[in-house]
Structure formats: structure tokens, C-alpha cells
Amino acid sequence: MITTAASAKEKSKIFETILSSPGMNEKCKIILHISRQNIILLSRLIEAAALSGKNGFDDEIISAFPNQSLEEFKVIQEEMLREADLTDFYERLKTL
């Protein structure tokens, strides 16, 4: 199991190196045309995985991202819901 832990640590270092490469922090505009159903699904995936905290999600790539990136996903999630006029609906859906 030591090799597995060492391998995971090596992968994490590789991902951190890739993420710190020149240009990786540049903003990119993405235009999505997806259904409201998929907006709710993507919002829930973001909330359940990325926003639940690094310690609760066992993935070398996600754990290599800085906390600032995870905070940006919260903004993206909120913007998607707002643009689709689903913010209130989504909040009510979560209470079920």
C-alpha cells in the first residue's frame, strides 16, 4: 500500500504542476445551451462533489485544485441557476 500512497502523491504533484502552468488561470468564455433539467443536475453535482469540501471527496485531480477554484464553482452554479431562472425552484427542491 505504500506504493499506492506514493503513486497518489506523485499524481497529485503532477496535477499541481499542470495547474500552475502558464495560462491556466486565464479566463475563458464558454457558452452553454443545456436544458433546465441538466442545469439542475449540474448544479447538484457541483454542490455535492466540489462544494462538499476537499476532505470528503477522494480524487487526486480535485484535491490538487486550490480552494479559490472550488469557490469559483459556487459562483458558476449560482449564475447557471440565475440565468435559467431556477434559483428559487432549486432551493425548494433541495428541501424535499
C-alpha positions, 0 to 999 in steps of 0.5 A: 500500500505504500506504493499506492500512497506514493503513486497518489502523491506523485499524481497529485504533484503532477496535477499541481504542476499542470495547474500552475502552468502558464495560462491556466488561470486565464479566463475563458468564455464558454457558452452553454445551451443545456436544458433546465433539467441538466442545469439542475443536475449540474448544479447538484453535482457541483454542490455535492462533489466540489462544494462538499469540501476537499476532505470528503471527496477522494480524487487526486485531480480535485484535491490538487485544485486550490480552494479559490477554484472550488469557490469559483464553482459556487459562483458558476452554479449560482449564475447557471441557476440565475440565468435559467431562472431556477434559483428559487425552484432549486432551493425548494427542491433541495428541501424535499 
